[in-house]
Amino acid sequence: MTGLGLSQLLVNAALSWAAEHPDDILPPISPTAAEHRKLELGIAADEDDRWKGLVLIHAQKAIADKFWAKFGFVHDPSLGEWDEEGIAHVGMWKRLEVRPQRRLSIKP
């Protein structure tokens, strides 16, 4: 059975989840690690330590432009081409608009 739009639902659900949960993609640095980094390397933790929504996929070359491009992914020729299980693959990127992670507040 084809044409039900399930792949579109799955891809959109995964990308939406990632955009809404950036701290689950790349957890913030702990205060202890931030202090250690500052003391040892002279580098302070800041917004550069957060995930900014860049997504890389390994797309099958035969369907990369037809399928993944409709989700906004762009082929990156600089990544080259490689074989995965006998199927040619290429790298494609998309930047998501990261939305602030919702946090539950506990009221007394």
N, C-alpha and C positions, 0 to 999 in steps of 0.2 A: 504494500500500500504506500503510495507516495502522494505528495502534494498537500499534505495536511498542515504544513507550516510548523511542524514540531522542531525542526532544526533552528528556525528563526526564533521560536519561543525560548529554546534552550540557550542559544547564544545571547539573546537580549537579556535573559534572566541572569546569566553569568556576568555579563558586563555591567548590568545595573547593580548587582550585589557588590562587585569590586569597587565601583564608583562610590558606593555608600559605606564601604568598610575599609577605607585605606589603612587603618591601623592594624587590620587583620592581615593585609597583604605585606606590610612592612611595619612591624610593631615599633612604637616610639622607643628611643633609647632610655634606659633606666636612669634615674638621677645619679646612682652610684657610677654607672658606666660613663655618664656625661662628665662627672667630676674627674674621674680617672683620665678620660681622654683630654680634658682641659689641662690637667697637671702634667701628664706625660707628653702630650703632643702640642699643647698650646692651642688646641682647636676646641671651640665651644660648640655644643650641640645647638642646632637651629632648624629652621624650616627646610634646609637642604637635606636633612636626615629623614624626611618624610617621603612616602611614595607619592609621585605626582601624576599617576594615571597612565604611564606608558606601558602598553601591552604588546608583547611579541607573540606571534603564533608561527608554528611550522605548518605551512599550508601545502597541500598536495599541488604541485605545479599545474596539473591539468585543470584544476577547478579554482585556483587562486583568484584569478581576475573575475571569473563568473560568480563564484559564491561569496568569497570573503570581502571583495571590494564593495558589495552591496551593504556591508556592515561598517564601511568606512576604513577598512584596513588598506594600507598602501604597500605595494611590493618594494622591497629594498634590495636592489641588485648588488649592493656592496657586500651583502651577506653570502652571495654565491648561491650555488645549488648543491644539494646533497641527496644521498639515497637513504631512505628509511624503509627497511623491509621490502626492497625492490621497487619502491615508488619514489619518483623524483619530488623533492620538496624545495620550497623557497621560504624566506623569511618575510613576514609582513608586520607592519607596525600600526598601531592606532593609539592616540592619546585620548583618554577619557577625561571628562570634566569631573574632578573629584569633589564630592559633596561632603560636608563635615559629618563625621560619624555621630550618630545619635547616641546619647548616653542616658541610661536610666537614672533618674534621681530618686533617692530613697528619702521619703519624708517621715519624720518621727511621729 
